[in-house]
Amino acid sequence: MNPFEMVVLIVAIVMITSVMRAKYSHRHRREVESDPAEKVETLRLKDEVKQLKERIHVLERIATDKESTLSRQIEELRDRK
């Protein structure tokens, strides 16, 4: 087998596998999306993630506010001397 035939064979194999992968992936997505119970569960989980992100944001704000308050109080005590 000469080098040209080998390159053509490799390209053909890669093309065939990419077509098969795309076809399987499309079919798998369609099966998951068609299940109404999965859609409901996905929406519930997305909502839960959104609520958790909001809680984390509030906790981060509280944590940083406490640090700045503590720093400010320490500076006020230093200024008293």
HELIX and SHEET records of a PDB file:
HELIX    1   1 PRO A    3  SER A   34  1                                  32    
HELIX    2   2 PRO A   36  ARG A   80  1                                  45    
END                                                                             
